[in-house]
Structures are given as C-alpha cells and as structure tokens.
Amino acid sequence: MAYWLLKSEPSDYSYDDLIRDRQTIWDGVNNNLALKYMRTMKPGDLALIYHTGKERRAVGIAEVISNPYPDPALDEERRTVVDVKAVRSLPKPVSLKAIKVKNAEDNSFDGFELLRIGRLSAVPVSEEHWQLIVNMAEATDN
C-alpha cells in the first residue's frame, strides 16, 4: 500500500462532498509530475485529502478504489484520474502551518513533497510522514 496527498479547493469539492457522495472520480490534475504520481496509484492506497485556498490543511482520509484511467470527460489520454472513496475525517485537521512548525522543531517533515513542491495537487507521502500527520490529527495538544 502507498500513501498520497490529494489537494482540492474546498469551494469546488470538499471532503464533506466526498463523504456525501461516498466516492468520486478524482480529476482535475494537470501537472505532468502530479499526473505521473496519479498513474502509479493502486486500489487500496490511502490518500490524505488536503483543502487548499484559505484552509491549507489535511482534513480527511480517502481510499483509492480503481486503477488509474484516462479522464472520461476529456478527449486526452494523458489526463489520468482515479476513483476514491471516503474513509474517515481526521479528528482534527492538520494545517500546513502546523506541519511547517513541526518540521522547524525537529526536521521530521524533511523531504515531504507538500513542503518541497507545494504546488502539486497529487504527491506521495512516506509512511513516516503519513503516521506523523495522523498522530498530529489525533493529538489532544495541538
């Protein structure tokens, strides 16, 4: 199993929308590197859903439930999508600011693609970084 972070502008499609819909096609990815990452996703992989814009925070977990395939809404083979389903909301959202503060304290997020290449809408997450974010979401002190 691999771990990912998928970004969405909450005014376009929020994690609450995914909970309501139960599953959706994850589309709208344009960047070549982000598309490359999407093409390596597999059913059973988990993804943090990250709200962009003013929120800038991880808010929930989704599961990839399909292999990558060409976006059916577009006539463009390279535009890859996957189907995802809602798993659970994070007990507390984990903000980009909190991740940066934690990294400044102990470098625990060094190499994290969200910090390294922040503009990408789909990035891999190491198992270590995944666990750190989940622990931050479950902590009672932040």
C-alpha positions as CSV (number, residue, x, y, z in Angstrom):
1,M,0.0,0.0,0.0
2,A,1.2,3.5,-0.8
3,Y,0.2,6.8,0.7
4,W,-0.8,10.0,-1.1
5,L,-1.9,13.6,-0.5
6,L,-4.6,14.9,-2.9
7,K,-5.4,18.6,-2.9
8,S,-8.8,20.1,-3.6
9,E,-10.2,23.6,-3.3
10,P,-13.0,23.1,-0.8
11,S,-15.3,25.5,-2.6
12,D,-15.0,23.2,-5.7
13,Y,-15.1,19.8,-4.0
14,S,-14.6,19.4,-0.2
15,Y,-14.1,16.3,1.9
16,D,-17.7,16.8,3.1
17,D,-18.7,16.4,-0.5
18,L,-16.8,13.2,-0.7
19,I,-18.5,11.9,2.4
20,R,-21.9,12.8,1.0
21,D,-21.1,11.2,-2.4
22,R,-19.3,8.2,-0.8
23,Q,-17.0,8.0,-3.8
24,T,-15.9,10.1,-6.8
25,I,-13.6,10.4,-9.7
26,W,-10.5,12.3,-8.6
27,D,-9.9,14.5,-11.6
28,G,-8.6,18.0,-12.5
29,V,-4.9,17.1,-12.1
30,N,-2.9,18.9,-14.9
31,N,0.7,19.0,-13.8
32,N,2.9,16.4,-15.5
33,L,4.6,15.3,-12.3
34,A,1.3,15.0,-10.4
35,L,-0.1,13.0,-13.3
36,K,2.9,10.7,-13.2
37,Y,2.2,10.1,-9.5
38,M,-1.5,9.5,-10.3
39,R,-0.5,6.8,-12.8
40,T,1.2,4.9,-10.0
41,M,-1.8,4.8,-7.7
42,K,-3.4,1.4,-7.0
43,P,-6.6,0.2,-5.4
44,G,-6.1,0.1,-1.6
45,D,-3.7,3.0,-1.5
46,L,-4.7,5.7,1.1
47,A,-4.8,9.4,0.5
48,L,-5.0,12.4,2.7
49,I,-7.5,14.9,1.4
50,Y,-6.0,18.4,1.7
51,H,-8.0,21.5,1.4
52,T,-6.2,24.3,-0.5
53,G,-7.0,28.0,-0.6
54,K,-7.5,29.7,2.7
55,E,-7.7,26.4,4.7
56,R,-4.4,24.8,3.7
57,R,-5.0,21.7,5.9
58,A,-5.4,17.9,5.7
59,V,-9.0,17.1,6.6
60,G,-9.7,13.5,5.8
61,I,-8.6,10.1,4.5
62,A,-9.8,8.5,1.3
63,E,-9.0,5.2,-0.3
64,V,-8.1,4.7,-4.0
65,I,-10.6,2.2,-5.4
66,S,-9.6,2.0,-9.0
67,N,-6.6,1.7,-11.2
68,P,-5.7,5.0,-13.0
69,Y,-7.6,5.5,-16.3
70,P,-8.0,8.3,-18.8
71,D,-10.4,11.1,-17.7
72,P,-13.8,10.1,-19.3
73,A,-14.8,13.8,-19.5
74,L,-11.8,14.7,-21.7
75,D,-10.5,13.5,-25.0
76,E,-6.9,13.5,-23.8
77,E,-5.2,10.2,-22.9
78,R,-2.6,11.7,-20.6
79,R,-5.1,13.2,-18.2
80,T,-5.3,10.5,-15.6
81,V,-8.0,10.0,-12.9
82,V,-8.7,7.5,-10.2
83,D,-11.8,6.7,-8.2
84,V,-11.6,7.3,-4.5
85,K,-14.0,6.7,-1.6
86,A,-14.2,8.4,1.8
87,V,-12.7,6.6,4.7
88,R,-12.9,9.0,7.6
89,S,-12.5,12.6,8.6
90,L,-9.4,13.4,10.6
91,P,-10.3,14.0,14.3
92,K,-8.6,17.5,13.9
93,P,-7.4,19.0,10.6
94,V,-3.7,19.3,10.3
95,S,-2.6,22.6,8.9
96,L,0.3,23.4,6.6
97,K,1.4,25.8,9.3
98,A,1.5,23.0,11.9
99,I,3.5,20.8,9.6
100,K,6.0,23.6,9.0
101,V,6.3,24.3,12.7
102,K,6.9,20.6,13.5
103,N,9.5,20.4,10.7
104,A,11.2,23.5,12.1
105,E,11.4,21.9,15.5
106,D,12.8,18.5,14.5
107,N,13.1,18.2,10.7
108,S,10.6,15.4,10.8
109,F,9.0,16.5,7.5
110,D,12.2,17.0,5.6
111,G,11.7,15.7,2.1
112,F,7.9,15.9,2.3
113,E,6.7,16.8,-1.2
114,L,4.0,19.1,0.2
115,L,6.8,21.3,1.6
116,R,9.2,20.7,-1.3
117,I,6.9,21.2,-4.3
118,G,3.8,22.8,-2.7
119,R,2.0,23.5,-6.0
120,L,1.4,19.8,-6.9
121,S,-2.1,18.6,-6.5
122,A,-1.2,14.9,-6.0
123,V,2.0,13.9,-4.1
124,P,3.3,10.8,-2.5
125,V,3.5,10.6,1.3
126,S,6.1,8.4,3.0
127,E,4.8,6.0,5.7
128,E,6.7,8.0,8.3
129,H,5.1,11.3,7.2
130,W,1.7,9.7,7.0
131,Q,1.9,8.5,10.5
132,L,3.2,11.9,11.8
133,I,0.2,13.6,10.2
134,V,-2.3,11.0,11.6
135,N,-0.7,11.4,15.1
136,M,-0.9,15.2,14.9
137,A,-4.6,14.9,13.9
138,E,-5.2,12.6,16.9
139,A,-3.2,14.6,19.5
140,T,-5.1,16.4,22.1
141,D,-2.5,19.2,22.5
142,N,-2.5,21.0,19.1
